[in-house]
Amino acid sequence: MDTKSRSPTRVPIQNDGDENIPLTKIQTSRAGAESYYKNIFDEADIDHDGYITIQELCTMINNNHLTEKPIPSHIVRKIHQVADINHDGRLDYREFVDMLNDPKNYSIFERYVTKYVNFVVPRRQPEESEEPYLETIYEEEYSCWPPRLGMVIISCIEIIFFFIDELKETNSTNSATGPMAKLFIYDPVKRYEFWRYLTYMFVHIGYSHLVYNLVVQIFIGIPLEMVHGWWRVLLIYFAGVIAGSLGTSITNPTFKLAGASGGVYSLVTAHIATIIMNWAEMSFPVIQLIIFIIITGGDFSISIYNRYWVKEDEQTGYAAHVTGALAGLLVGIVVLRNLKLTKKENVMWWIAVAIYMILMLVGICWNLFYTDYFPKQD
């Protein structure tokens, strides 16, 4: 006889207020239900210490005909972590029963964040020949805890620098005359102060400049951090900032530069990079690609129109936008996680590495050795 047909059906325990809910044939009484669950708990508790570890739960699930295929250990570990309410690394009897009744006990907050992340980051779509757990592998990376603080910390520093200048002298942020601006802005006559190639990102000209960069880097950067990790996102961000200052120094050698736009645009094109590298594994990749192309292309189109048709004297560092976006695309292809690497994507990876290294080498050597191209140092 098939052992599966002899296994009792799972019976939910009733709450005290649900006295009128009819019982199943197996659950003839509350005591019967408790006995049923206690038998399962005792069977799973291999060492009989009154608790169930991850290893014991894995053994219980995969060795007792509960599934046709073994459930991957990372799935069991996730179920165990969710059910472990007191976070002591083991399940007591009550946590075990609650797990059987509600194995997907995720917080409401994380559900809503995941809905947003699902739209802006790739979600694994398993093929028919693959096990259904593959999609969960990627979804496990959508983590709200511990919080991803890379972009939050950068944003806080930018706000602090801005208000130090604003409080020191009214409207100093509009003219970049505050103490933070003087020390950290990229100034072509002070190129020997090498930190300015990076620290100009903390200085912003006016409230609108600050708010725009904060909004974009928070709402685009944090979803990337939730999936790919804070350090990968910061690498892309800093690469975009440095590329922005190097690109500006070459195309506009007398131009001062402030703001995090190089880093912000690197985050935007990093999304394009992850769409390209995970095209087959994403939900609605075409729609997502169009959205991010519109975001980047719209700004470039406006700058070209203003400069060559309207003939405006633009003070915006569009070279930093362009070079930052290019760095984000190249570095994003290299450092962001690829769900399923193909031979074509591997070739693309090496091409991105080569192009980025060549461009960075050209920019650094230009600034180091072509000194006559730049204004005299102060």
For each residue, the residues with C-beta under 8 A, 3 or more apart:
1: 5 6
2: 5 6
3: 6 7 65
4: 7 65
5: 1 2
6: 1 2 3
7: 3 4 65
8: 11 26 36
9: 24 26
10: 100
11: 8 24 26 27 33 36 37
12: 101
13: 30 33 34 37 97 101
14: 18 19 21 30 33
15: 18
16: 19
17:
18: 14 15 21
19: 14 16
20:
21: 14 18
22:
23: 27 28 29
24: 9 11 27
25: 28
26: 8 9 11 32 36
27: 11 23 24 32 33 36
28: 23 25 32
29: 23 32 33
30: 13 14 33 34
31: 34 35
32: 26 27 28 29 35 36
33: 11 13 14 27 29 30 36 37
34: 13 30 31 37 38
35: 31 32 38 39
36: 8 11 26 27 32 33 39 40
37: 11 13 33 34 40 41 93 96 97 100
38: 34 35 41 42 93
39: 35 36 42 43
40: 36 37 43 44 96 100
41: 37 38 44 45 52 93 96 97
42: 38 39 45 48
43: 39 40 60 64
44: 40 41 52 56 57 59 60 96
45: 41 42 48 49 50 51 52 56
46: 56 59
47: 56
48: 42 45
49: 45
50: 45 92 93
51: 45 90 91 92
52: 41 44 45 56 57 60 90 91 96
53: 56 57 89 90
54: 57 58 76 77 80 89
55: 58 59
56: 44 45 46 47 52 53 59 60
57: 44 52 53 54 60 61 76 79 80 91
58: 54 55 61 62 71 73 76
59: 44 46 55 56 62 63
60: 43 44 52 56 57 63 64 66
61: 57 58 64 66 67 71 76
62: 58 59 66 67 70 71
63: 59 60
64: 43 60 61
65: 3 4 7
66: 60 61 62
67: 61 62 70 71
68:
69: 131
70: 62 67
71: 58 61 62 67 75 76 133
72: 75 76 131 133 137
73: 58 76 77
74: 77 78 137 140
75: 71 72 78 79 133 136
76: 54 57 58 61 71 72 73 79 80
77: 54 73 74 80 81
78: 74 75 81 82 136 140
79: 57 75 76 82 83 99 103
80: 54 57 76 77 83 84 91 99
81: 77 78 84
82: 78 79 99 103 104 105 106
83: 79 80 91 95 96 98 99 103 105
84: 80 81 87 88 89 90 91 95
85: 95 98
86: 95
87: 84
88: 84
89: 53 54 84
90: 51 52 53 84
91: 51 52 57 80 83 84 95 96 99
92: 50 51 95 96
93: 37 38 41 50 96 97
94: 97 98
95: 83 84 85 86 91 92 98 99
96: 37 40 41 44 52 83 91 92 93 99 100
97: 13 37 41 93 94 100 101
98: 83 85 94 95 101 102 105
99: 79 80 82 83 91 95 96 102 103 105
100: 10 37 40 96 97 103
101: 12 13 97 98
102: 98 99 105
103: 79 82 83 99 100
104: 82
105: 82 83 98 99 102
106: 82 110 111
107: 110 111 144
108: 111 112
109: 112 113 144
110: 106 107 113 114 142 144 145
111: 106 107 108 114 115
112: 108 109 115 116
113: 109 110 116 117 142 144 226
114: 110 111 117 118 139 142
115: 111 112 118 119
116: 112 113 119 120 223
117: 113 114 120 121 142 223 226 227
118: 114 115 121 123 142 283
119: 115 116 283 284 288
120: 116 117 220 223 271 288
121: 117 118 142 223 224 226 227 271 274
122: 138 227 274 275 278 281 282 283 285 339
123: 118 135 138 139 281 282 283
124: 134 135 137 138 139 281 339
125: 135 280 281 282 283
126: 130 131 132 134 135
127: 130
128:
129:
130: 126 127 134
131: 69 72 126 134
132: 126 135 136
133: 71 72 75 136 137
134: 124 126 130 131 137 138
135: 123 124 125 126 132 138 139
136: 75 78 132 133 139 140
137: 72 74 124 133 134 140
138: 122 123 124 134 135 141 227 281 339
139: 114 123 124 135 136 142
140: 74 78 136 137 143
141: 138 226 227 228
142: 110 113 114 117 118 121 139 226 227
143: 140 146 148 226
144: 107 109 110 113 147 226
145: 110
146: 143
147: 144 152
148: 143 151 152 222 225 226 230
149: 152 153 230
150: 153 154 221 225 230 231 233 234 237
151: 148 154 155 217 218 221 222 225 233 237
152: 147 148 149 155 156 218 222
153: 149 150 156 157
154: 150 151 157 158 201 217 234 237 260 263
155: 151 152 158 159 214 217 218
156: 152 153 159 160
157: 153 154 160 161 202
158: 154 155 161 162 201 202 204 210 213 214 260
159: 155 156 162 163 210 214
160: 156 157 163 164
161: 157 158 164 165 180 184 202 203 204
162: 158 159 165 166 173 180 203 204 210
163: 159 160 166 167
164: 160 161 167 168 178 179 180
165: 161 162 168 169 172 173 177 178 179 180 181 203
166: 162 163 169 170 171 172 173 178
167: 163 164
168: 164 165 172 178 179
169: 165 166 172 177 178
170: 166
171: 166 174 175
172: 165 166 168 169 175 176 177 178 181
173: 162 165 166 176 178 181 204 205 206 207 210
174: 171 205 206
175: 171 172
176: 172 173 181 182 185 203 205 256 258
177: 165 169 172 181 182
178: 164 165 166 168 169 172 173 181 182
179: 164 165 168 182 183
180: 161 162 164 165 183 184 202 203
181: 165 172 173 176 177 178 184 185 203 258
182: 176 177 178 179 185
183: 179 180 199
184: 161 180 181 195 196 199 200 202 203
185: 176 181 182 196 200 203 256 257 258
186: 196 197 200 245 248 249 256 257 258
187: 190 191 196 256 378
188: 191 249 253 254 255 256 374 375
189: 375 376 377 378
190: 187 193 196 377 378
191: 187 188 194 196 249 367 374 377
192: 377
193: 190 196
194: 191 197
195: 184 198 199
196: 184 185 186 187 190 191 193 199 200 245
197: 186 194 200 242 245 246
198: 195 201 238 241 242 245
199: 183 184 195 196 202 203
200: 184 185 186 196 197 203 241 245 257 258 259
201: 154 158 198 241 259 260 262 263
202: 157 158 161 180 184 199 260
203: 161 162 165 176 180 181 184 185 199 200 258 259
204: 158 161 162 173 209 210 213 258 259 260
205: 173 174 176 209 258 259
206: 173 174 209 210
207: 173 210 211
208: 211 212
209: 204 205 206 212 213 258 259
210: 158 159 162 173 204 206 207 213 214
211: 207 208 214 215
212: 208 209 215 216
213: 158 204 209 210 216 217 259 260 261 264
214: 155 158 159 210 211 217 218
215: 211 212 218 219
216: 212 213 219 220 264 267 268
217: 151 154 155 213 214 220 221 237 260 263 264 267
218: 151 152 155 214 215 221 222
219: 215 216 222 223
220: 120 216 217 223 224 264 267 268 271
221: 150 151 217 218 224 225 233 237 267
222: 148 151 152 218 219 225 226
223: 116 117 120 121 219 220 226 227
224: 121 220 221 227 228 232 233 236 267 270 271 274 336
225: 148 150 151 221 222 228 229 230 233
226: 113 117 121 141 142 143 144 148 222 223
227: 117 121 122 138 141 142 223 224 337
228: 141 224 225 232 233 274 335 336 337
229: 225 232 233
230: 148 149 150 225 233 234
231: 150 234 235
232: 224 228 229 235 236 335 336 337
233: 150 151 221 224 225 228 229 230 236 237 267 270
234: 150 154 230 231 237 238
235: 231 232 238 239 331 335
236: 224 232 233 239 240 266 267 270 327 328 331 332 335 336
237: 150 151 154 217 221 233 234 240 241 263 266 267
238: 198 234 235 241 242 263
239: 235 236 242 243 266 327 328 331 356
240: 236 237 243 244 262 263 264 265 266 267 323 324 325 327 328 331
241: 198 200 201 237 238 244 245 260 262 263 266 324
242: 197 198 238 239 245 246 262 327 360
243: 239 240 246 247 262 266 323 324 326 327 359 360 363
244: 240 241 247 248 257 261 262 263 265 317 319 320 321 323 324 327
245: 186 196 197 198 200 241 242 248 249 257 262 320
246: 197 242 243 249 250 323 360 363 364 366 367
247: 243 244 250 251 262 319 320 322 323 324 363
248: 186 244 245 251 252 255 257 317 319 320 323
249: 186 188 191 245 246 252 253 363 366 367 374
250: 246 247 253 319 363 366 367
251: 247 248 319
252: 248 249 255 317 319
253: 188 249 250 373 374 375
254: 188 375
255: 188 248 252 317 319
256: 176 185 186 187 188
257: 185 186 200 244 245 248 317 320
258: 176 181 185 186 200 203 204 205 209
259: 200 201 203 204 205 209 213 317 320
260: 154 158 201 202 204 213 217 241 263 264
261: 213 244 264 265 317 320 321 324
262: 201 240 241 242 243 244 245 247 265 266 320 321 323 324 327
263: 154 201 217 237 238 240 241 244 260 266 267 324
264: 213 216 217 220 240 260 261 267 268 324
265: 240 244 261 262 268 269 296 299 321 322 324 325 328
266: 236 237 239 240 241 243 262 263 269 270 324 325 327 328 331 332
267: 216 217 220 221 224 233 236 237 240 263 264 270 271 328
268: 216 220 264 265 271 272 292 295 296 325 328
269: 265 266 272 273 292 296 325 326 328 329 332
270: 224 233 236 266 267 273 274 328 329 331 332 336
271: 120 121 220 224 267 268 274 275 288 292 332
272: 268 269 275 276 289 292 293 296 329 332
273: 269 270 276 277 328 329 330 332 333 336
274: 121 122 224 228 270 271 277 278 332 336 337
275: 122 271 272 278 279 282 285 288 289 292
276: 272 273 279 289 333 348
277: 273 274 333 336 338 345 348
278: 122 274 275 281 282 285 338 339 340
279: 275 276 282 285
280: 125 340
281: 122 123 124 125 138 278 339 340
282: 122 123 125 275 278 279 285 288
283: 118 119 122 123 125
284: 119 287 288
285: 122 275 278 279 282 288 289
286: 289 290
287: 284 290 291
288: 119 120 271 275 282 284 285 291 292
289: 272 275 276 285 286 292 293
290: 286 287 293 294
291: 287 288 294 295
292: 268 269 271 272 275 288 289 295 296
293: 272 289 290 296 297
294: 290 291 297 298
295: 268 291 292 298 299
296: 265 268 269 272 292 293 299 300 325
297: 293 294 300 301
298: 294 295 301 302
299: 265 295 296 302 303 318 321
300: 296 297 303 304 318 321 322
301: 297 298 304 305
302: 298 299 305 306
303: 299 300 306 307 314 316 318 321
304: 300 301 307 308
305: 301 302 308 309 310
306: 302 303 309 310 312 314
307: 303 304 310 311 312 314 318
308: 304 305 311
309: 305 306
310: 305 306 307
311: 307 308
312: 306 307
313:
314: 303 306 307 318
315:
316: 303 321
317: 244 248 252 255 257 259 261 320 321
318: 299 300 303 307 314 321 322
319: 244 247 248 250 251 252 255 322 323
320: 244 245 247 248 257 259 261 262 317 323 324
321: 244 261 262 265 299 300 303 316 317 318 324 325
322: 247 265 300 318 319 325 326
323: 240 243 244 246 247 248 262 319 320 326 327
324: 240 241 243 244 247 261 262 263 264 265 266 320 321 327 328
325: 240 265 266 268 269 296 321 322 328 329
326: 243 269 322 323 329 330 359
327: 236 239 240 242 243 244 262 266 323 324 330 331 356
328: 236 239 240 265 266 267 268 269 270 273 324 325 331 332
329: 269 270 272 273 325 326 332 333 352
330: 273 326 327 333 334 352 353 355 356 359
331: 235 236 239 240 266 270 327 328 334 335 352 356
332: 236 266 269 270 271 272 273 274 328 329 335 336
333: 273 276 277 329 330 336 348 349 352
334: 330 331 349 352 353 356
335: 228 232 235 236 331 332
336: 224 228 232 236 270 273 274 277 332 333
337: 227 228 232 274
338: 277 278 341 345
339: 122 124 138 278 281
340: 278 280 281
341: 338 345 346 349
342: 345 346
343: 346 347
344: 347 348
345: 277 338 341 342 348 349
346: 341 342 343 349 350
347: 343 344 350 351
348: 276 277 333 344 345 351 352
349: 333 334 341 345 346 352 353
350: 346 347 353 354
351: 347 348 354 355
352: 329 330 331 333 334 348 349 355 356
353: 330 334 349 350 356 357
354: 350 351 357 358
355: 330 351 352 358 359
356: 239 327 330 331 334 352 353 359 360
357: 353 354 360 361
358: 354 355 361 362
359: 243 326 330 355 356 362 363
360: 242 243 246 356 357 363 364
361: 357 358 364 365
362: 358 359 365 366
363: 243 246 247 249 250 359 360 366 367
364: 246 360 361 367 368
365: 361 362 368 369 370
366: 246 249 250 362 363 369 370 373
367: 191 246 249 250 363 364 370 374
368: 364 365
369: 365 366
370: 365 366 367 373 374
371: 374
372:
373: 253 366 370
374: 188 191 249 253 367 370 371 377
375: 188 189 253 254
376: 189
377: 189 190 191 192 374
378: 187 189 190
